[in-house]
Amino acid sequence: MPGVPVVPIDDPADERLTDYVSLTDVALRRRIEPERGLYMAESSTVLGRALEAGHRARSVLCSPRWLPDVEAMLADVPDGAEVPVYLAETDVLEAITGFHVHRGALAAMQRPELPTVEALVTGARAGAGARRVAVLEDIVDHTNVGAIVRSAAALGVDAVLVTPRCADPLYRRAVRVSMGTVFQVPWTRIDPWPGGVDLLHQLGFTVAALALDDDSVSLDELAAEPPERLALVLGAEGDGLKPATVAAADLVVRIPMAGGVDSLNVAAASAVAFWATR
């Protein structure tokens, strides 16, 4: 594509590739990515969805095979011709990033500023306001976060709220597992938590905590008479929801189980709850 700066790379230590170095160090990426205001979009599919959502690419790193796709995507966005595309063979890509680059393309994306909770839930659904939101409490596994967001997109959840200790939905693995749906489901952080339950109440939401509790109601009962605005709160694997969160919620909801199983993986539980309350 005329005007797109394509830069061949054969040295993994090239100083222009700072954004892409050692992506397997999760703790380091958690610190660096927000400070630099960036996140990683892995694969041409995810990059395309990020660009369609209006996110801006800082640069793209890809193998020659994927260059035509990348050029075509950049041609369709404003300022796409200003985005440098670093071109490297597969072995050089792996030396730079520390892992096999999925589908041969990786982009350093400018991280958008997160909206407030109030702005998010009042602006969701094309201005009609959110009727159903998911709250992810301290879910630290990026795979689970990505899977939950994908289910939220597929089953019509209007917005996702993540607590301060929850994994970053824009972390590379979470974005990949979500299949890029993290760019189509509005999301932001709710802080403080569980103090944020009061804010949800002020915004008109009935807060339902998914947990095992003696006073819980069946998901079937909730789905039979759903509130006008519903916030479904999902907790981390193992520990589940905080006692303070359960106490602050309007009701506690359980998924009916059979076969002697008492609970599901949080991503599976989210899909069941989203489907039942759709």
N, C-alpha and C positions, 0 to 999 in steps of 0.2 A: 504494500500500500504506500503510495507516494507520501513522503513526509514523516512516516513513522521511523524513528531512529532504531534500527536493528543493530545491536552491538554484539559481535562474536566474542565469546568468553572461553579461554582455555586454561586460565589460572584460577583455581578455587580460592586463592587468597586475594583476588582482585578487590581493592578497597571499595569499589562501587557496589559490592554485594553484601554490605554489612547487614541489611535487613534479613537476609536469608541464611546467615551462618548459624550452625548448630541448633536447628529447630527442635531437636529431640530433647533438649534440656527444659523440661516443663517448668520447673521452678524459675529458671532464668527468664523464660518467655513470659511468664505471668507478671514478672516485674518490669520487663523491658517494653513489651508491646503497648500497654496503656500509656507509659511514659512517652513513648515516641508517637503515640496517636495512630498506631497501625494495627492491622490484623492480617492474617494470611488467608487467601482464597486458593484452595488446592483443587485442581482439575479445571478443564475448560468449561465444564458445565456449571460449576460453582462460580467461576469468574463471570460467566455470562449472566447468571442470575444476580450477582452483586452489581454489575454494571446496569442491568435493567432496573434495579431498585434505586439507581441514582448515586451509588457509591463511586468514589473516585479512586482509580488505580494510581499508585505512585510509580510502580514499575512492574514488569512481568519478566519472569525467568522461565524459559521453556526449551524443549528440545526441538530440533529442526522439523520433526514430523508435525508438531502442533502449531508451527508458525502461521500457516494460512488461516487456521481457525482464530487464533489470537488477533491477527491483523483485521479479519472481518469484523470481530466484535468491537475492536477499538474504532473502526471506521464508523460505527453506528452511534458513538457517544460523543458529546462535546469534549473538546480538548484531547480526544483520543490520540491525535497525531503528535501530541507532546509527551506521551508516555514512552519511556525507553523500554525496549524489549531486549533483554539479555538472552543470547542464544548459546546453548551449550549442549554437548553430547551427554548421554545418560550417565556415563561414569563421572563426568565433571559435576553434573547436577547432584549426584549422590555424595561426592566429596564436599560440596558446598554445604548441603543441608543436613547431611548425616543420615538420610533415609532415602528409600526409593520414592521418587516423586510420582505421585499417583496421576496417571494419564499424561505425564510429561509436561505439566504446566503448573506454575505457582505464581501468585501475584501478591505483592505487598500493597494493601489497600489502606486508604485513609480512613481512620475510625471516625464514624459520625458522632456528634454530640448526642447524648441520651436525653430524651424529654423527661419532664416530671411525670409522676404517676397520674396527676390530675389531667395534664395535657394528653397523655396517652389514652386514658380510658374515655375521655370525652371526645377525642378525635378519631377513635377507631371506627371501623365499619363505615368508611366514607362520610364521617361526620355524624352518623346516627348515634354514636356512643356505644361503648362496649356493653354487652349483655352477659358475656361469659368470659372469665379470665382464669388463667392458671397461675398459681403462686408456687415457685420452687424454693423450698426452704433448705438451704445448706446442702444441696446436692452437688457433691464435689467431683463426681465422675463425669467427664466431658462427653463420653459416649451416651450416657443416660440423658444428659441435657439435650444433646442433639436429637436423640430419638424422640424425646418428649415434644420438642418444638416441631418435628416432622408430623407427629400425630396431631398436634394442635392445628397445624396448617390443613391437614387432610380432613379433620373433623370439625372445622369451623369455629375453633376457639378464637375469640376476638383479639386477645392480647396475652402476653406472658410477663409476669413480674418475677424477678429473681432477688433473693435476699443478699445482704452484703457478703456472706461467706459462700454463696453458691458459685459454682464454676462459671467461667466466662463463656456465654453463648457464641462469642466470636473467636474463641480459640480454634485453632486449625482442625482438630479432631471433631469438635462439636459441630463446626460448620460443615465438614465433610459428611458426618453421619446424618445431619439434617437434610442433606442433599440440596443445600442452599436455601431451604425454606425459612431459615433464620432471617433472611432478607425480606420475606413477605409477611411474616407474623410480627406485628408491632410488639416491642419489648422494652423494658427498662428495669432499673434496680429500685426496689422499695426499701427505704432506710429511714428510720430504724425499724428493726424487726425483733420481736413480734408487735412492737408498738404500732406498726403500720396497719394492724387490724383495725384500729380506731379510724384511720384514714379511709379504709375501704368501707367501713360503716357510714362515714360521712358522705361518701360518694354513692351510697344507696345499695351496696352489695350485701347479700347474705353470705357469710363466710362459712364454708363447709370444710372441715379438716378430715382428710382420709386417714383413718387410724383404727387400730383395734382398741375398742373401749366398751366397757359394760353398758354404757348409756348410748351406744351408737345406733343409728338407724340404717337400714339396708339401702344400698344404692337404688334398688328398685323403688323404694318409697320416695326417695328424693326425685327420681325421674318421673314418677307419676304426678307429682305436684311441684314442679320446679319453681323457684322464686323468679321474679322478673329479672333480677341481676344476681349472678352467682359467681363467687370466687372459690375455686377448688384449690385447696392447699395440699401439696405433696411433699413428703419428707424424704430425707436421705436414706440410703440403704443401711440396714442394720439398726441404727439408732432411731429411725422414724422421726416423727414430729416432736418438738420440744413440749414438755408438759404445759408451759406457759402459753404456747400457741393453741393447744387443744382447749385449754381453759378459756381462752379469749374468743374462740370460734363460736358461732351461733349453734352449730350442730356438728356432730361427729358422724362420719359416714363410713360404712364398711362394704366391701365387695363380697357378696355371697360366695362361699367356697364349697368345694366338694373334694372327695378323695383324701381327706385328712390334711389338706394344704391350708395353712393359715394366712398366707400372704403371697403377693406376686412381686416380681421385680418392679421397681418404681416406674420404669418406662412402660411396661405392660399394663400396670395398674392405671397409668394416666390414659392410655388408649381406651381401656374399658370404660373409665369414668367419662371421658370426652364423648365416646359413642353413645353411652346411655343417656347423657344429658343434652345431646345435640338438638 
